[in-house]
Every structure is written in C-alpha cells, then in structure tokens.
Amino acid sequence: MVELICGSHNHDLAETLVGHPYARRLSVEENAMVKDMTKTSVKPKNILLIMKERNKKNVMTIKQVYNEMIVHRRSQ
C-alpha cells in the first residue's frame, strides 16, 4: 500500500528529452536510412555518427541502432 503525502513534484521539468523513449523514436526516413546503411554493411557506430551529423537534435543511442538492425535482418 502506498500513501501519498505530497502531490507535487520534487524536481523541475527537464529542459531536454534526452533518455526519454518518445524523443528516441525514429522517423520513417531515419528508419529507411538505417536499413540502407545496414544493407551496405556500415558499422553501427558509424550509422549513429551519420544520423547525429544529419540531425543535431537526434538523441538516438547505439542500442537503438542495434535494435533497428535486428528488425531489418528478421524481416529479410
């Protein structure tokens, strides 16, 4: 059982969405780019660097690159 003592937050709102799953979602174009780079055997770390260079606000992680690569391989 949990008893709520104070209903207000004990921290300020985050200024960026880094680490939040919504911010890490890839657009359709970004998914296509990851798939194309996977087909041409680009290393995951290079895929991440290219994606971050194209979009400075991109907060995707290396784990997300690996997950997209696995999804692509399974669909083949």
QUIGI-V38898 format. One record per pair of residues at least 24 apart in sequence whose ideal C-beta (glycine too) atoms are under 10 Angstrom apart, sorted by the first residue. I is the first residue (numbers start at 0). J is the second residue. Records with the same first field share a line. If there is no record, write none. Layout:
BEGIN
I = J / J
END
This chain:
BEGIN
15 = 56 / 58
16 = 56 / 58
17 = 58 / 60
18 = 58 / 60
19 = 58
20 = 63
22 = 56 / 57 / 58 / 59
23 = 57 / 58 / 59 / 60 / 62 / 63
24 = 58 / 59 / 63
25 = 50 / 57 / 59 / 63 / 64 / 66 / 67
26 = 54 / 57
28 = 53 / 54
29 = 53 / 54 / 57 / 59 / 63 / 67
30 = 67 / 70 / 71
32 = 67
33 = 59 / 63 / 64 / 66 / 67 / 68 / 70 / 71
34 = 67 / 68 / 70 / 71 / 72 / 74 / 75
35 = 71
36 = 64 / 67 / 68 / 71
37 = 64 / 67 / 68 / 69 / 70 / 71 / 72 / 75
38 = 71 / 75
41 = 68
43 = 67 / 68
END
